[in-house]
Amino acid sequence: MRASTATFLGRFGLTGPVASGVVLVVSELVTNVIRHGYGEVEPEIRVVSGTISVSVTDENPASAVLKQPGPDDTSGRGMALVEEAYSDRWGSTGEETWCEFRHDRAGSAA
């Protein structure tokens, strides 16, 4: 998934920190669906007018949850990475979890 995402973004000339963040977030969202969702997993990435949109859907009607793991917990940090470290906005409507990244033409954060 990471390699496919990086290749897709590279076709738009997007490299560097924003592209690396998108690659990590796609990996986290797909992993989240594999661990907590069920049914068919459908990732979608769109690059439109200075925004990279990522959406991952499955058949689980429960929304993704932002957790506050303790220092010794071995999991539960994925959505915190999406919210705090990388994306500009995110949300979950049950079967879909999505996020957006703003960028300039060089692939840097806008």
Backbone torsions as a table, in degrees:
resi	resn	phi	psi	omega
1	MET	NA	-42.2	179.9
2	ARG	-61.8	-46.2	-179.0
3	ALA	-64.2	-42.0	178.8
4	SER	-62.8	-41.3	179.3
5	THR	-65.0	-45.9	179.8
6	ALA	-61.6	-41.3	178.3
7	THR	-63.9	-44.6	178.6
8	PHE	-59.6	-48.5	-179.8
9	LEU	-64.5	-36.5	178.4
10	GLY	-60.9	-30.0	177.6
11	ARG	-64.8	-22.0	176.7
12	PHE	-98.6	6.9	-178.6
13	GLY	75.1	18.7	-177.8
14	LEU	-95.1	114.6	177.8
15	THR	-138.0	-174.6	175.6
16	GLY	82.6	-160.8	-171.6
17	PRO	-60.4	-41.2	-179.3
18	VAL	-65.9	-45.1	178.9
19	ALA	-61.9	-41.6	177.8
20	SER	-61.4	-40.3	177.1
21	GLY	-64.3	-41.3	178.8
22	VAL	-64.0	-43.6	178.7
23	VAL	-58.1	-46.6	180.0
24	LEU	-64.1	-43.7	-178.3
25	VAL	-66.0	-41.9	176.9
26	VAL	-58.7	-44.7	178.3
27	SER	-60.2	-43.5	179.4
28	GLU	-65.2	-43.8	-178.6
29	LEU	-66.7	-41.8	178.9
30	VAL	-67.1	-41.8	177.0
31	THR	-60.9	-41.2	178.5
32	ASN	-59.6	-43.9	179.6
33	VAL	-66.4	-41.5	179.8
34	ILE	-63.5	-39.1	-177.9
35	ARG	-79.4	-35.7	-170.5
36	HIS	-118.5	-14.3	-178.3
37	GLY	-100.5	-165.5	174.7
38	TYR	-160.4	165.9	-178.8
39	GLY	83.5	-164.5	-178.4
40	GLU	-69.6	135.8	178.0
41	VAL	-101.7	126.7	-178.0
42	GLU	-128.0	98.5	173.4
43	PRO	-83.4	146.6	176.5
44	GLU	-141.7	134.0	177.3
45	ILE	-126.6	130.2	177.3
46	ARG	-125.6	140.8	175.2
47	VAL	-120.3	110.3	-177.0
48	VAL	-140.8	122.7	166.0
49	SER	47.1	57.2	175.3
50	GLY	79.4	8.6	179.9
51	THR	-133.4	134.4	171.1
52	ILE	-104.6	121.6	178.7
53	SER	-109.4	132.6	178.6
54	VAL	-120.8	133.6	177.4
55	SER	-138.0	135.2	174.4
56	VAL	-129.1	126.2	-180.0
57	THR	-120.6	155.6	172.3
58	ASP	-149.9	-166.2	-175.8
59	GLU	-102.9	9.6	179.0
60	ASN	-85.7	120.9	-178.7
61	PRO	-75.4	-7.0	-179.6
62	ALA	-80.5	135.9	178.5
63	SER	-72.2	152.8	171.9
64	ALA	-64.1	147.4	-175.2
65	VAL	-122.7	132.9	174.2
66	LEU	-81.2	117.3	-178.2
67	LYS	-103.0	161.8	174.9
68	GLN	-118.6	80.5	-176.7
69	PRO	-70.1	152.5	176.1
70	GLY	-77.5	168.3	-176.5
71	PRO	-62.9	-23.8	-179.4
72	ASP	-97.3	-3.8	178.9
73	ASP	-69.4	140.2	-178.1
74	THR	-94.6	-1.9	177.9
75	SER	-151.1	177.5	176.5
76	GLY	101.4	9.2	-177.5
77	ARG	-103.1	-4.2	-174.3
78	GLY	-59.3	-50.3	-178.6
79	MET	-70.4	-27.3	175.0
80	ALA	-65.6	-38.8	175.3
81	LEU	-61.7	-43.5	179.9
82	VAL	-61.6	-47.5	-175.4
83	GLU	-74.5	-51.0	-167.7
84	GLU	-91.6	-35.5	-169.4
85	ALA	-99.6	-29.4	-169.0
86	TYR	-124.5	-56.0	-171.6
87	SER	-82.2	159.1	177.1
88	ASP	-86.4	-30.1	175.9
89	ARG	-150.6	153.4	174.3
90	TRP	-154.1	163.7	176.2
91	GLY	-167.2	169.9	178.6
92	SER	-143.8	129.8	-179.5
93	THR	-116.5	34.6	-177.9
94	GLY	92.3	-99.2	-176.6
95	GLU	-68.7	-16.3	-179.4
96	GLU	-122.4	133.4	168.2
97	THR	-120.0	132.4	-173.2
98	TRP	-136.5	162.2	172.7
99	CYS	-156.6	163.9	-179.2
100	GLU	-133.3	148.4	176.9
101	PHE	-129.4	129.7	173.3
102	ARG	-89.3	143.9	179.8
103	HIS	-149.9	160.1	172.0
104	ASP	-98.6	-179.5	-176.4
105	ARG	-62.3	-23.7	179.8
106	ALA	-85.4	-2.8	178.6
107	GLY	90.1	7.2	177.8
108	SER	-87.9	160.7	176.8
109	ALA	-61.5	135.9	-179.8
110	ALA	-88.4	NA	NA
